[in-house]
Amino acid sequence: MTESPLLIAWHSRTGTSEALAKAALEGAGDLAEMIEASEVREEHVLAARGYLFVCPENLATMSGMMKEMFDRLYYPVLGKIEGRAYATIIAAGSDGEGAQRQLDRIATGWRLKRVADPVIVNTDAQTPEEILAPKTVSDRELQLAREMGEGLAQGLYAGIF
């Protein structure tokens, strides 16, 4: 594992969050490391100087796999990452606010510092078939994720955050 200023931790069920995380990585380039939530370890969190959390909202909360990542890592890194930068991208079928609040509460407990406005990508999926179907992310939303990744990585690299 190499040290990167930005850790992009992500989980996806239908492709939206994964596409957004990949776009953020494109923007960040070599200044970021993208790791699926189930694979994120304590050493990854400690090595990064900032975080981009990308996940879907499921049943008005962050996805279970992303929550499991926080459950595993919350106490092992508590008190060791205070003041580090973070931002979020949520993929949602409606408003995404439940997942956003949940992520912000965890980040508050870790004493992280939000450095970018939350991004919520609304897929408008409302039926079971729409919700479970693979998603296509618009070029505009992918560009927004690229810019988020680039801005976070550059800000961390330059010592702004």
C-alpha positions as CSV (number, residue, x, y, z in Angstrom):
1,M,0.0,0.0,0.0
2,T,1.3,3.4,-0.9
3,E,0.3,6.6,0.9
4,S,-2.1,8.8,-1.0
5,P,-3.5,12.1,0.2
6,L,-7.1,11.0,-0.7
7,L,-8.8,7.7,0.0
8,I,-12.0,7.1,-2.0
9,A,-14.0,4.5,-0.1
10,W,-17.0,3.3,-2.0
11,H,-19.8,0.7,-2.3
12,S,-22.2,0.2,-5.1
13,R,-25.1,-2.1,-5.9
14,T,-26.3,-1.0,-9.3
15,G,-23.3,0.8,-10.7
16,T,-24.1,4.4,-9.9
17,S,-21.7,4.8,-6.9
18,E,-19.0,2.8,-8.6
19,A,-19.1,5.0,-11.7
20,L,-19.0,8.1,-9.5
21,A,-16.1,6.8,-7.5
22,K,-14.2,5.9,-10.7
23,A,-14.8,9.4,-12.1
24,A,-13.6,11.0,-8.8
25,L,-10.4,8.8,-9.1
26,E,-9.9,10.0,-12.7
27,G,-10.0,13.5,-11.5
28,A,-7.7,12.9,-8.6
29,G,-5.2,10.8,-10.6
30,D,-2.2,9.5,-8.7
31,L,-3.1,11.5,-5.6
32,A,-5.9,9.1,-4.7
33,E,-6.5,5.5,-3.9
34,M,-10.0,3.9,-4.6
35,I,-10.9,1.0,-2.4
36,E,-14.2,-0.8,-2.1
37,A,-15.7,-0.5,1.4
38,S,-15.4,-4.2,2.2
39,E,-11.6,-3.9,1.5
40,V,-10.8,-0.7,3.4
41,R,-8.6,-1.4,6.4
42,E,-7.3,0.6,9.3
43,E,-4.0,1.2,7.6
44,H,-5.7,2.7,4.6
45,V,-7.7,5.2,6.8
46,L,-4.6,6.1,8.8
47,A,-2.4,6.6,5.6
48,A,-4.8,9.0,3.9
49,R,-5.0,12.7,4.7
50,G,-8.6,13.0,3.5
51,Y,-11.6,10.9,2.4
52,L,-14.3,10.8,-0.2
53,F,-17.1,8.5,0.8
54,V,-19.2,7.3,-2.1
55,C,-22.2,5.1,-1.6
56,P,-25.9,4.5,-2.4
57,E,-28.8,5.3,-0.1
58,N,-30.7,2.2,0.6
59,L,-33.9,2.4,2.6
60,A,-33.1,6.0,3.7
61,T,-29.7,5.1,5.0
62,M,-26.2,4.5,3.6
63,S,-25.7,1.0,2.2
64,G,-25.1,-1.8,4.6
65,M,-21.6,-2.5,3.2
66,M,-20.5,1.1,3.8
67,K,-22.0,1.1,7.3
68,E,-20.1,-2.2,8.0
69,M,-16.9,-0.4,7.0
70,F,-17.5,2.3,9.5
71,D,-18.6,-0.3,12.1
72,R,-15.2,-2.1,11.7
73,L,-13.0,0.9,11.6
74,Y,-14.7,3.5,13.8
75,Y,-13.0,2.7,17.1
76,P,-9.6,1.5,15.8
77,V,-9.0,5.0,14.2
78,L,-10.9,7.1,16.7
79,G,-8.7,9.9,17.9
80,K,-6.1,9.3,15.2
81,I,-7.6,11.1,12.2
82,E,-9.1,14.2,13.8
83,G,-9.2,17.3,11.6
84,R,-8.7,15.4,8.3
85,A,-10.8,16.5,5.3
86,Y,-13.8,14.6,4.0
87,A,-16.5,14.9,1.3
88,T,-19.4,12.7,0.2
89,I,-21.2,11.5,-2.9
90,I,-24.5,9.7,-2.4
91,A,-26.4,7.9,-5.2
92,A,-30.1,7.9,-4.3
93,G,-33.5,7.0,-5.8
94,S,-35.1,10.0,-4.1
95,D,-33.5,12.6,-1.8
96,G,-30.4,10.9,-0.3
97,E,-30.7,13.0,2.8
98,G,-30.9,10.0,5.2
99,A,-27.6,8.6,4.0
100,Q,-26.0,12.0,4.0
101,R,-27.0,12.7,7.6
102,Q,-25.7,9.3,8.7
103,L,-22.3,9.9,7.0
104,D,-22.1,13.3,8.6
105,R,-22.8,12.0,12.0
106,I,-20.0,9.4,11.7
107,A,-17.6,12.0,10.4
108,T,-18.5,14.3,13.3
109,G,-17.7,11.5,15.7
110,W,-14.3,11.1,14.0
111,R,-13.9,14.9,14.1
112,L,-13.4,15.1,10.4
113,K,-13.7,18.4,8.6
114,R,-16.2,18.7,5.6
115,V,-14.4,20.5,2.8
116,A,-16.9,20.3,0.0
117,D,-20.6,20.5,-0.3
118,P,-22.4,17.1,-0.3
119,V,-23.2,15.7,-3.7
120,I,-26.4,13.7,-4.1
121,V,-27.0,12.1,-7.5
122,N,-30.8,11.3,-7.8
123,T,-31.6,8.4,-10.1
124,D,-35.4,8.8,-9.6
125,A,-35.7,5.0,-9.3
126,Q,-38.9,4.3,-7.5
127,T,-40.2,0.9,-8.5
128,P,-38.5,-2.3,-7.4
129,E,-37.5,-3.0,-11.0
130,E,-36.0,0.5,-11.4
131,I,-34.2,0.3,-8.1
132,L,-32.6,-3.0,-8.7
133,A,-31.6,-2.3,-12.4
134,P,-28.1,-1.3,-13.3
135,K,-27.8,2.5,-13.7
136,T,-26.2,4.8,-16.2
137,V,-24.7,8.0,-14.8
138,S,-25.0,11.2,-16.9
139,D,-21.9,12.9,-18.2
140,R,-22.7,16.0,-16.2
141,E,-22.8,13.9,-12.9
142,L,-19.6,12.1,-13.8
143,Q,-17.9,15.4,-14.5
144,L,-19.1,16.7,-11.1
145,A,-17.5,13.6,-9.5
146,R,-14.2,14.2,-11.5
147,E,-14.1,17.7,-10.3
148,M,-14.8,16.6,-6.7
149,G,-11.9,14.1,-6.9
150,E,-9.5,16.6,-8.4
151,G,-10.4,19.4,-6.0
152,L,-10.0,17.2,-2.9
153,A,-6.8,15.6,-4.1
154,Q,-5.2,18.9,-5.1
155,G,-6.3,20.6,-1.9
156,L,-4.8,17.8,0.2
157,Y,-1.6,17.7,-1.8
158,A,-1.2,21.5,-1.6
159,G,-1.9,21.4,2.2
160,I,-5.0,23.6,1.9
161,F,-7.1,21.0,3.8
